[in-house]
Amino acid sequence: MKQKKVVSNIVLIGLVSLFVDMSTEMVYPLVPLFLTATLGASPAIVGIIEGIAESIASLLKVFSGYIGDVHHNKKRLTFIGYSTSVLYKVFLLLAASWPGVLLARVIDRTGKGIRTAPRDALVAQSSDGKKLGGAFGLHKMLDMAGSSLGALLAYFFVAANVGFHQAFLLSIIPAVIGILIIFSVREDKNGVTASEKLTLKGLKLDRKLKMYLAVIFVFCLGNSSNTFLLLKAQKQGFSASQVMLLYLIFNVAASVLAIPSGKLSDKFGRSRILVPGYLIYGLVYLGFAFLSAKSTILVLFIAYGAYTAFISGAERAFIAENAPTGLKGTVLGIYGMLQGVGLLLSSIIAGFLWDRINSGAPFLFGGVLGIISAVLIEITLGRNNSVTE
């Protein structure tokens, strides 16, 4: 009976992500088109918008994770964070220039910064320690299923010539449904309270975990916003509706592979999933840099979904199981912060490489860093399940 309750709690958290991500992905692939086609923004501006928005989110992840650990209010923080999804769509409706879209994206990513670490900590808290990869895989599967549904709706919006503002308005509906599900999620408020002060110096992290987080930051310097993948596909001759379908295919691939990838990391060890995942990323980005055939681009989007599935469950499980007792949310927040700061820099770099060199330059840069990161992770983790073994 206890196991059923645990699984149902993870499913509820996953359903929240499903509906809110459906809402977000109904508009996410439309935003770069809205920026470039309607508001006249350049790829460099798109990169700056994404970078600024993500960096703000990243800084909040540490604090929200720590507050959730100390005050046992992970559910409340998750609710607050997901609620901004509605505000995001409202501000998109009001945006008449790219600074307006920037403000909307900042609001959206602020919510993500508030909710991500507490939500991931809730997943870890609700799972069997020996099946942590599978738990995060289940959550990611539902999360990406919502993304897939949202991308499918975005495709229909484009194919049916639905106006941007009408699409933004319709996307509010699933966001409200997801937010309401949060009330059914249960939080264990009797766990160990964090006793560490919120300073990187004060955190007693294992050396290998510190090294792994450092590698993540290096990788993220080349891991620019997915917006650039959509712009690249459009540049290679795909129509706006076809770009939506490519994004849908990516999300479906990630959703289908998420649970198997997480379970494989539980069975064979995190590094046996993480290293191939980062190698796939590197090869995919090199493919975007040098290949142009439409059939190849399709395969690359599927492979990119595989990378997302490989990394999402195994990486969060590895970090959660090796974080100090009572500080899982905090360390997951640090992980998110490093990703966000890296995304700020990488998106700005990608935008300028695109404008100043060519559209393949950002992907060449990211692909090389992806392969380097895979090698560094192999060196850092070897074949161990976790740093605690």
Contacts in CASP RR format, 6 or more apart in sequence:
PFRMAT RR
TARGET T0000
AUTHOR 0000-0000-0000
METHOD contacts of the structure
MODEL  1
MKQKKVVSNIVLIGLVSLFVDMSTEMVYPLVPLFLTATLGASPAIVGIIE
GIAESIASLLKVFSGYIGDVHHNKKRLTFIGYSTSVLYKVFLLLAASWPG
VLLARVIDRTGKGIRTAPRDALVAQSSDGKKLGGAFGLHKMLDMAGSSLG
ALLAYFFVAANVGFHQAFLLSIIPAVIGILIIFSVREDKNGVTASEKLTL
KGLKLDRKLKMYLAVIFVFCLGNSSNTFLLLKAQKQGFSASQVMLLYLIF
NVAASVLAIPSGKLSDKFGRSRILVPGYLIYGLVYLGFAFLSAKSTILVL
FIAYGAYTAFISGAERAFIAENAPTGLKGTVLGIYGMLQGVGLLLSSIIA
GFLWDRINSGAPFLFGGVLGIISAVLIEITLGRNNSVTE
3 128 0 8 1.000
5 186 0 8 1.000
6 126 0 8 1.000
6 127 0 8 1.000
6 128 0 8 1.000
7 138 0 8 1.000
9 122 0 8 1.000
9 126 0 8 1.000
9 185 0 8 1.000
9 186 0 8 1.000
10 123 0 8 1.000
10 126 0 8 1.000
10 127 0 8 1.000
10 135 0 8 1.000
10 138 0 8 1.000
10 139 0 8 1.000
11 138 0 8 1.000
11 142 0 8 1.000
12 181 0 8 1.000
12 184 0 8 1.000
12 185 0 8 1.000
13 78 0 8 1.000
13 119 0 8 1.000
13 122 0 8 1.000
13 123 0 8 1.000
13 126 0 8 1.000
13 139 0 8 1.000
13 185 0 8 1.000
14 138 0 8 1.000
14 139 0 8 1.000
14 142 0 8 1.000
14 143 0 8 1.000
15 142 0 8 1.000
15 178 0 8 1.000
15 181 0 8 1.000
16 78 0 8 1.000
16 82 0 8 1.000
16 119 0 8 1.000
16 178 0 8 1.000
16 179 0 8 1.000
16 181 0 8 1.000
16 182 0 8 1.000
16 185 0 8 1.000
17 119 0 8 1.000
17 139 0 8 1.000
17 142 0 8 1.000
17 143 0 8 1.000
17 146 0 8 1.000
18 142 0 8 1.000
18 143 0 8 1.000
18 145 0 8 1.000
18 146 0 8 1.000
18 149 0 8 1.000
18 178 0 8 1.000
19 146 0 8 1.000
19 174 0 8 1.000
19 175 0 8 1.000
19 177 0 8 1.000
19 178 0 8 1.000
19 181 0 8 1.000
20 82 0 8 1.000
20 85 0 8 1.000
20 174 0 8 1.000
20 175 0 8 1.000
20 178 0 8 1.000
20 179 0 8 1.000
21 143 0 8 1.000
21 144 0 8 1.000
21 146 0 8 1.000
21 147 0 8 1.000
21 150 0 8 1.000
22 146 0 8 1.000
22 147 0 8 1.000
22 149 0 8 1.000
22 150 0 8 1.000
22 153 0 8 1.000
22 174 0 8 1.000
23 85 0 8 1.000
23 89 0 8 1.000
23 150 0 8 1.000
23 171 0 8 1.000
23 172 0 8 1.000
23 173 0 8 1.000
23 174 0 8 1.000
23 175 0 8 1.000
24 85 0 8 1.000
24 88 0 8 1.000
24 108 0 8 1.000
24 147 0 8 1.000
24 150 0 8 1.000
24 171 0 8 1.000
24 175 0 8 1.000
25 146 0 8 1.000
25 147 0 8 1.000
25 148 0 8 1.000
25 149 0 8 1.000
25 150 0 8 1.000
25 151 0 8 1.000
25 154 0 8 1.000
25 247 0 8 1.000
25 251 0 8 1.000
26 150 0 8 1.000
26 153 0 8 1.000
26 154 0 8 1.000
26 157 0 8 1.000
26 167 0 8 1.000
26 170 0 8 1.000
26 171 0 8 1.000
26 174 0 8 1.000
27 89 0 8 1.000
27 92 0 8 1.000
27 154 0 8 1.000
27 167 0 8 1.000
27 168 0 8 1.000
27 171 0 8 1.000
28 154 0 8 1.000
28 226 0 8 1.000
29 151 0 8 1.000
29 154 0 8 1.000
29 230 0 8 1.000
29 243 0 8 1.000
29 244 0 8 1.000
29 247 0 8 1.000
30 154 0 8 1.000
30 157 0 8 1.000
30 158 0 8 1.000
30 164 0 8 1.000
30 167 0 8 1.000
31 92 0 8 1.000
31 101 0 8 1.000
31 105 0 8 1.000
31 227 0 8 1.000
32 46 0 8 1.000
32 227 0 8 1.000
32 230 0 8 1.000
32 231 0 8 1.000
33 158 0 8 1.000
33 230 0 8 1.000
33 234 0 8 1.000
33 240 0 8 1.000
33 243 0 8 1.000
34 101 0 8 1.000
34 164 0 8 1.000
35 41 0 8 1.000
35 45 0 8 1.000
35 46 0 8 1.000
35 49 0 8 1.000
35 98 0 8 1.000
35 101 0 8 1.000
36 42 0 8 1.000
36 43 0 8 1.000
36 46 0 8 1.000
36 231 0 8 1.000
38 164 0 8 1.000
39 95 0 8 1.000
39 97 0 8 1.000
39 98 0 8 1.000
39 101 0 8 1.000
40 98 0 8 1.000
41 49 0 8 1.000
41 98 0 8 1.000
41 101 0 8 1.000
42 355 0 8 1.000
43 228 0 8 1.000
43 231 0 8 1.000
43 351 0 8 1.000
43 354 0 8 1.000
43 355 0 8 1.000
44 351 0 8 1.000
44 352 0 8 1.000
44 354 0 8 1.000
44 355 0 8 1.000
45 98 0 8 1.000
46 225 0 8 1.000
46 227 0 8 1.000
46 228 0 8 1.000
46 231 0 8 1.000
46 351 0 8 1.000
47 224 0 8 1.000
47 225 0 8 1.000
47 227 0 8 1.000
47 228 0 8 1.000
47 347 0 8 1.000
47 348 0 8 1.000
47 350 0 8 1.000
47 351 0 8 1.000
48 347 0 8 1.000
48 348 0 8 1.000
48 351 0 8 1.000
49 98 0 8 1.000
49 101 0 8 1.000
49 102 0 8 1.000
49 105 0 8 1.000
50 105 0 8 1.000
50 224 0 8 1.000
50 225 0 8 1.000
50 227 0 8 1.000
50 343 0 8 1.000
50 347 0 8 1.000
51 225 0 8 1.000
51 340 0 8 1.000
51 343 0 8 1.000
51 344 0 8 1.000
51 345 0 8 1.000
51 347 0 8 1.000
51 348 0 8 1.000
52 102 0 8 1.000
52 105 0 8 1.000
52 106 0 8 1.000
52 344 0 8 1.000
53 102 0 8 1.000
53 105 0 8 1.000
53 106 0 8 1.000
53 108 0 8 1.000
53 109 0 8 1.000
54 109 0 8 1.000
54 225 0 8 1.000
54 340 0 8 1.000
54 343 0 8 1.000
54 344 0 8 1.000
54 347 0 8 1.000
55 340 0 8 1.000
55 341 0 8 1.000
55 342 0 8 1.000
55 343 0 8 1.000
55 344 0 8 1.000
56 106 0 8 1.000
56 109 0 8 1.000
56 110 0 8 1.000
56 113 0 8 1.000
57 109 0 8 1.000
57 110 0 8 1.000
57 111 0 8 1.000
57 112 0 8 1.000
57 113 0 8 1.000
57 116 0 8 1.000
57 340 0 8 1.000
58 113 0 8 1.000
58 336 0 8 1.000
58 337 0 8 1.000
58 338 0 8 1.000
58 339 0 8 1.000
58 340 0 8 1.000
58 341 0 8 1.000
58 342 0 8 1.000
58 343 0 8 1.000
58 344 0 8 1.000
59 337 0 8 1.000
59 341 0 8 1.000
60 110 0 8 1.000
60 111 0 8 1.000
60 113 0 8 1.000
60 114 0 8 1.000
61 113 0 8 1.000
61 116 0 8 1.000
61 117 0 8 1.000
61 332 0 8 1.000
61 333 0 8 1.000
61 334 0 8 1.000
61 335 0 8 1.000
61 336 0 8 1.000
61 337 0 8 1.000
62 117 0 8 1.000
62 198 0 8 1.000
62 330 0 8 1.000
62 333 0 8 1.000
62 334 0 8 1.000
62 336 0 8 1.000
62 337 0 8 1.000
63 198 0 8 1.000
64 77 0 8 1.000
64 113 0 8 1.000
64 114 0 8 1.000
64 115 0 8 1.000
64 116 0 8 1.000
64 117 0 8 1.000
64 118 0 8 1.000
64 333 0 8 1.000
65 74 0 8 1.000
65 77 0 8 1.000
65 117 0 8 1.000
65 118 0 8 1.000
65 121 0 8 1.000
65 329 0 8 1.000
65 330 0 8 1.000
65 332 0 8 1.000
65 333 0 8 1.000
66 194 0 8 1.000
66 198 0 8 1.000
66 327 0 8 1.000
66 329 0 8 1.000
66 330 0 8 1.000
66 333 0 8 1.000
67 73 0 8 1.000
67 77 0 8 1.000
67 118 0 8 1.000
68 74 0 8 1.000
68 77 0 8 1.000
68 117 0 8 1.000
68 118 0 8 1.000
68 121 0 8 1.000
68 329 0 8 1.000
69 121 0 8 1.000
69 193 0 8 1.000
69 194 0 8 1.000
69 326 0 8 1.000
69 327 0 8 1.000
69 328 0 8 1.000
69 329 0 8 1.000
69 330 0 8 1.000
70 193 0 8 1.000
70 194 0 8 1.000
72 187 0 8 1.000
72 188 0 8 1.000
72 189 0 8 1.000
72 191 0 8 1.000
72 193 0 8 1.000
73 118 0 8 1.000
73 187 0 8 1.000
74 118 0 8 1.000
74 119 0 8 1.000
74 121 0 8 1.000
74 122 0 8 1.000
74 125 0 8 1.000
74 187 0 8 1.000
74 329 0 8 1.000
75 118 0 8 1.000
75 122 0 8 1.000
75 182 0 8 1.000
75 185 0 8 1.000
75 186 0 8 1.000
75 187 0 8 1.000
77 114 0 8 1.000
77 115 0 8 1.000
77 118 0 8 1.000
78 115 0 8 1.000
78 118 0 8 1.000
78 119 0 8 1.000
78 122 0 8 1.000
78 182 0 8 1.000
78 185 0 8 1.000
79 179 0 8 1.000
79 182 0 8 1.000
80 111 0 8 1.000
80 114 0 8 1.000
80 115 0 8 1.000
81 110 0 8 1.000
81 111 0 8 1.000
81 112 0 8 1.000
81 113 0 8 1.000
81 114 0 8 1.000
81 115 0 8 1.000
82 111 0 8 1.000
82 115 0 8 1.000
82 175 0 8 1.000
82 178 0 8 1.000
82 179 0 8 1.000
82 182 0 8 1.000
83 111 0 8 1.000
83 179 0 8 1.000
84 107 0 8 1.000
84 108 0 8 1.000
84 110 0 8 1.000
84 111 0 8 1.000
84 114 0 8 1.000
85 108 0 8 1.000
85 111 0 8 1.000
85 175 0 8 1.000
85 179 0 8 1.000
86 172 0 8 1.000
86 175 0 8 1.000
86 176 0 8 1.000
86 179 0 8 1.000
87 107 0 8 1.000
87 108 0 8 1.000
88 104 0 8 1.000
88 105 0 8 1.000
88 107 0 8 1.000
88 108 0 8 1.000
89 104 0 8 1.000
89 168 0 8 1.000
89 169 0 8 1.000
89 171 0 8 1.000
89 172 0 8 1.000
89 175 0 8 1.000
90 172 0 8 1.000
91 100 0 8 1.000
91 103 0 8 1.000
91 104 0 8 1.000
91 107 0 8 1.000
92 101 0 8 1.000
92 104 0 8 1.000
92 168 0 8 1.000
93 165 0 8 1.000
93 168 0 8 1.000
93 169 0 8 1.000
94 100 0 8 1.000
95 101 0 8 1.000
95 103 0 8 1.000
95 104 0 8 1.000
116 332 0 8 1.000
116 333 0 8 1.000
116 336 0 8 1.000
117 329 0 8 1.000
117 330 0 8 1.000
117 332 0 8 1.000
117 333 0 8 1.000
117 336 0 8 1.000
118 329 0 8 1.000
120 136 0 8 1.000
120 316 0 8 1.000
120 320 0 8 1.000
120 329 0 8 1.000
120 332 0 8 1.000
121 320 0 8 1.000
121 328 0 8 1.000
121 329 0 8 1.000
121 332 0 8 1.000
122 185 0 8 1.000
122 187 0 8 1.000
123 135 0 8 1.000
123 136 0 8 1.000
123 139 0 8 1.000
123 316 0 8 1.000
124 132 0 8 1.000
124 135 0 8 1.000
124 136 0 8 1.000
124 316 0 8 1.000
124 320 0 8 1.000
124 321 0 8 1.000
124 328 0 8 1.000
124 329 0 8 1.000
124 332 0 8 1.000
125 187 0 8 1.000
125 188 0 8 1.000
125 191 0 8 1.000
125 328 0 8 1.000
126 135 0 8 1.000
126 186 0 8 1.000
126 188 0 8 1.000
127 133 0 8 1.000
127 134 0 8 1.000
127 135 0 8 1.000
127 136 0 8 1.000
128 135 0 8 1.000
129 321 0 8 1.000
130 266 0 8 1.000
131 263 0 8 1.000
131 266 0 8 1.000
132 266 0 8 1.000
132 317 0 8 1.000
132 320 0 8 1.000
132 321 0 8 1.000
133 262 0 8 1.000
133 263 0 8 1.000
133 265 0 8 1.000
133 266 0 8 1.000
133 313 0 8 1.000
133 314 0 8 1.000
133 316 0 8 1.000
133 317 0 8 1.000
134 259 0 8 1.000
134 262 0 8 1.000
134 263 0 8 1.000
134 265 0 8 1.000
134 266 0 8 1.000
134 313 0 8 1.000
134 317 0 8 1.000
135 317 0 8 1.000
136 262 0 8 1.000
136 312 0 8 1.000
136 313 0 8 1.000
136 314 0 8 1.000
136 316 0 8 1.000
136 317 0 8 1.000
136 320 0 8 1.000
137 258 0 8 1.000
137 259 0 8 1.000
137 261 0 8 1.000
137 262 0 8 1.000
137 263 0 8 1.000
137 309 0 8 1.000
137 312 0 8 1.000
137 313 0 8 1.000
138 258 0 8 1.000
138 259 0 8 1.000
140 254 0 8 1.000
140 255 0 8 1.000
140 258 0 8 1.000
140 259 0 8 1.000
140 309 0 8 1.000
140 312 0 8 1.000
140 313 0 8 1.000
141 255 0 8 1.000
141 256 0 8 1.000
141 258 0 8 1.000
141 259 0 8 1.000
142 255 0 8 1.000
143 255 0 8 1.000
143 258 0 8 1.000
144 251 0 8 1.000
144 252 0 8 1.000
144 254 0 8 1.000
144 255 0 8 1.000
144 258 0 8 1.000
144 308 0 8 1.000
144 309 0 8 1.000
145 255 0 8 1.000
146 251 0 8 1.000
146 255 0 8 1.000
147 251 0 8 1.000
147 254 0 8 1.000
147 255 0 8 1.000
148 248 0 8 1.000
148 251 0 8 1.000
148 252 0 8 1.000
148 255 0 8 1.000
150 174 0 8 1.000
150 251 0 8 1.000
151 244 0 8 1.000
151 247 0 8 1.000
151 248 0 8 1.000
151 250 0 8 1.000
151 251 0 8 1.000
152 248 0 8 1.000
153 170 0 8 1.000
154 167 0 8 1.000
154 244 0 8 1.000
154 247 0 8 1.000
154 248 0 8 1.000
155 241 0 8 1.000
155 244 0 8 1.000
155 245 0 8 1.000
155 248 0 8 1.000
156 162 0 8 1.000
157 163 0 8 1.000
157 166 0 8 1.000
157 167 0 8 1.000
157 244 0 8 1.000
158 240 0 8 1.000
158 241 0 8 1.000
158 244 0 8 1.000
159 241 0 8 1.000
159 244 0 8 1.000
191 326 0 8 1.000
192 325 0 8 1.000
192 326 0 8 1.000
193 326 0 8 1.000
194 326 0 8 1.000
194 327 0 8 1.000
194 330 0 8 1.000
195 326 0 8 1.000
196 202 0 8 1.000
196 203 0 8 1.000
196 204 0 8 1.000
196 324 0 8 1.000
196 327 0 8 1.000
196 330 0 8 1.000
198 330 0 8 1.000
200 334 0 8 1.000
203 324 0 8 1.000
203 327 0 8 1.000
203 330 0 8 1.000
203 331 0 8 1.000
203 334 0 8 1.000
204 324 0 8 1.000
205 213 0 8 1.000
205 323 0 8 1.000
205 324 0 8 1.000
205 331 0 8 1.000
206 322 0 8 1.000
206 387 0 8 1.000
206 388 0 8 1.000
208 322 0 8 1.000
208 380 0 8 1.000
208 381 0 8 1.000
208 387 0 8 1.000
209 319 0 8 1.000
209 322 0 8 1.000
209 323 0 8 1.000
209 331 0 8 1.000
209 387 0 8 1.000
211 380 0 8 1.000
212 318 0 8 1.000
212 319 0 8 1.000
212 377 0 8 1.000
212 380 0 8 1.000
212 381 0 8 1.000
213 319 0 8 1.000
213 334 0 8 1.000
213 335 0 8 1.000
213 338 0 8 1.000
215 373 0 8 1.000
215 376 0 8 1.000
215 377 0 8 1.000
215 380 0 8 1.000
216 315 0 8 1.000
216 335 0 8 1.000
216 338 0 8 1.000
216 339 0 8 1.000
216 373 0 8 1.000
217 338 0 8 1.000
217 341 0 8 1.000
217 342 0 8 1.000
218 369 0 8 1.000
218 372 0 8 1.000
218 373 0 8 1.000
218 376 0 8 1.000
219 278 0 8 1.000
219 369 0 8 1.000
219 370 0 8 1.000
219 373 0 8 1.000
220 338 0 8 1.000
220 339 0 8 1.000
220 340 0 8 1.000
220 341 0 8 1.000
220 342 0 8 1.000
220 343 0 8 1.000
220 345 0 8 1.000
220 346 0 8 1.000
221 342 0 8 1.000
221 345 0 8 1.000
221 346 0 8 1.000
221 349 0 8 1.000
221 369 0 8 1.000
222 342 0 8 1.000
222 346 0 8 1.000
222 349 0 8 1.000
222 350 0 8 1.000
222 362 0 8 1.000
222 365 0 8 1.000
222 366 0 8 1.000
222 367 0 8 1.000
222 369 0 8 1.000
222 370 0 8 1.000
223 281 0 8 1.000
223 339 0 8 1.000
223 342 0 8 1.000
223 343 0 8 1.000
223 346 0 8 1.000
223 366 0 8 1.000
223 369 0 8 1.000
223 370 0 8 1.000
224 343 0 8 1.000
224 346 0 8 1.000
224 347 0 8 1.000
224 349 0 8 1.000
224 350 0 8 1.000
224 351 0 8 1.000
224 362 0 8 1.000
224 366 0 8 1.000
225 343 0 8 1.000
225 346 0 8 1.000
225 347 0 8 1.000
225 350 0 8 1.000
226 247 0 8 1.000
227 347 0 8 1.000
228 347 0 8 1.000
228 350 0 8 1.000
228 351 0 8 1.000
228 354 0 8 1.000
228 362 0 8 1.000
228 363 0 8 1.000
229 250 0 8 1.000
229 288 0 8 1.000
229 301 0 8 1.000
229 304 0 8 1.000
230 243 0 8 1.000
230 246 0 8 1.000
230 247 0 8 1.000
231 354 0 8 1.000
231 359 0 8 1.000
232 288 0 8 1.000
232 359 0 8 1.000
232 360 0 8 1.000
232 363 0 8 1.000
233 242 0 8 1.000
233 243 0 8 1.000
233 246 0 8 1.000
233 297 0 8 1.000
233 301 0 8 1.000
234 240 0 8 1.000
234 243 0 8 1.000
235 359 0 8 1.000
236 292 0 8 1.000
236 294 0 8 1.000
236 297 0 8 1.000
237 294 0 8 1.000
238 246 0 8 1.000
238 294 0 8 1.000
238 297 0 8 1.000
246 297 0 8 1.000
246 298 0 8 1.000
246 301 0 8 1.000
247 301 0 8 1.000
249 298 0 8 1.000
249 301 0 8 1.000
249 302 0 8 1.000
250 301 0 8 1.000
250 302 0 8 1.000
250 304 0 8 1.000
250 305 0 8 1.000
250 308 0 8 1.000
251 305 0 8 1.000
253 301 0 8 1.000
253 302 0 8 1.000
253 303 0 8 1.000
253 304 0 8 1.000
253 305 0 8 1.000
253 306 0 8 1.000
253 308 0 8 1.000
253 309 0 8 1.000
254 305 0 8 1.000
254 306 0 8 1.000
254 308 0 8 1.000
254 309 0 8 1.000
254 312 0 8 1.000
255 309 0 8 1.000
256 309 0 8 1.000
257 305 0 8 1.000
257 306 0 8 1.000
257 309 0 8 1.000
257 310 0 8 1.000
258 309 0 8 1.000
258 312 0 8 1.000
258 313 0 8 1.000
260 309 0 8 1.000
261 273 0 8 1.000
261 309 0 8 1.000
261 310 0 8 1.000
261 312 0 8 1.000
261 313 0 8 1.000
261 314 0 8 1.000
262 273 0 8 1.000
262 313 0 8 1.000
262 314 0 8 1.000
262 317 0 8 1.000
264 272 0 8 1.000
264 273 0 8 1.000
265 272 0 8 1.000
265 273 0 8 1.000
265 274 0 8 1.000
265 313 0 8 1.000
265 314 0 8 1.000
265 317 0 8 1.000
265 318 0 8 1.000
266 317 0 8 1.000
269 314 0 8 1.000
269 383 0 8 1.000
269 384 0 8 1.000
269 385 0 8 1.000
269 386 0 8 1.000
270 314 0 8 1.000
270 315 0 8 1.000
270 317 0 8 1.000
270 318 0 8 1.000
270 381 0 8 1.000
270 384 0 8 1.000
270 385 0 8 1.000
270 386 0 8 1.000
271 377 0 8 1.000
271 378 0 8 1.000
271 381 0 8 1.000
271 382 0 8 1.000
271 383 0 8 1.000
271 384 0 8 1.000
272 383 0 8 1.000
273 310 0 8 1.000
273 314 0 8 1.000
274 310 0 8 1.000
274 311 0 8 1.000
274 314 0 8 1.000
274 315 0 8 1.000
274 318 0 8 1.000
274 377 0 8 1.000
274 381 0 8 1.000
275 374 0 8 1.000
275 377 0 8 1.000
275 378 0 8 1.000
275 381 0 8 1.000
276 310 0 8 1.000
276 374 0 8 1.000
277 306 0 8 1.000
277 307 0 8 1.000
277 310 0 8 1.000
277 311 0 8 1.000
277 374 0 8 1.000
278 307 0 8 1.000
278 311 0 8 1.000
278 370 0 8 1.000
278 371 0 8 1.000
278 373 0 8 1.000
278 374 0 8 1.000
278 377 0 8 1.000
279 370 0 8 1.000
279 371 0 8 1.000
279 374 0 8 1.000
280 303 0 8 1.000
280 304 0 8 1.000
280 306 0 8 1.000
280 307 0 8 1.000
280 310 0 8 1.000
281 304 0 8 1.000
281 307 0 8 1.000
281 311 0 8 1.000
281 367 0 8 1.000
281 370 0 8 1.000
281 374 0 8 1.000
282 366 0 8 1.000
282 367 0 8 1.000
282 368 0 8 1.000
282 369 0 8 1.000
282 370 0 8 1.000
282 371 0 8 1.000
282 374 0 8 1.000
283 303 0 8 1.000
283 367 0 8 1.000
283 371 0 8 1.000
284 300 0 8 1.000
284 303 0 8 1.000
284 304 0 8 1.000
284 307 0 8 1.000
284 367 0 8 1.000
285 363 0 8 1.000
285 364 0 8 1.000
285 366 0 8 1.000
285 367 0 8 1.000
285 370 0 8 1.000
286 363 0 8 1.000
286 364 0 8 1.000
286 367 0 8 1.000
286 368 0 8 1.000
287 296 0 8 1.000
287 300 0 8 1.000
287 363 0 8 1.000
288 297 0 8 1.000
288 300 0 8 1.000
288 360 0 8 1.000
288 363 0 8 1.000
289 360 0 8 1.000
289 361 0 8 1.000
289 363 0 8 1.000
289 364 0 8 1.000
289 367 0 8 1.000
290 360 0 8 1.000
290 364 0 8 1.000
291 297 0 8 1.000
291 300 0 8 1.000
315 335 0 8 1.000
316 332 0 8 1.000
316 335 0 8 1.000
318 386 0 8 1.000
319 331 0 8 1.000
319 332 0 8 1.000
319 335 0 8 1.000
320 328 0 8 1.000
320 329 0 8 1.000
320 331 0 8 1.000
320 332 0 8 1.000
321 386 0 8 1.000
321 388 0 8 1.000
322 386 0 8 1.000
322 387 0 8 1.000
322 388 0 8 1.000
323 329 0 8 1.000
323 330 0 8 1.000
323 331 0 8 1.000
323 332 0 8 1.000
324 331 0 8 1.000
346 366 0 8 1.000
349 362 0 8 1.000
349 365 0 8 1.000
350 362 0 8 1.000
350 365 0 8 1.000
351 362 0 8 1.000
353 360 0 8 1.000
353 361 0 8 1.000
353 362 0 8 1.000
353 365 0 8 1.000
354 360 0 8 1.000
354 361 0 8 1.000
354 362 0 8 1.000
381 387 0 8 1.000
END
